[in-house]
Amino acid sequence: SKGNPKTPLDGVGSKLSADDLKKYITNPKSVKPDSKMLANPNLPAEDLDALIVYLQTLTKK
């Protein structure tokens, strides 16, 4: 699969809580001031919740 090798999502589900993921997705610079990720403040709540559920399945094996 493709992705950014500098910031892989491997294990993100075991590193960050649902609240932390939500905060990072909607306003990444509030969590990491030098983040290059774009903010997604208008992502519909249903989509945000689904994304967080998915990200939480990405745990280290």
Secondary structure by P-SEA (a helix, b strand, c coil): cccccccccccccccccaaaaaaaaaccccccccccccccccccaaaaaaaaaaaaacccc
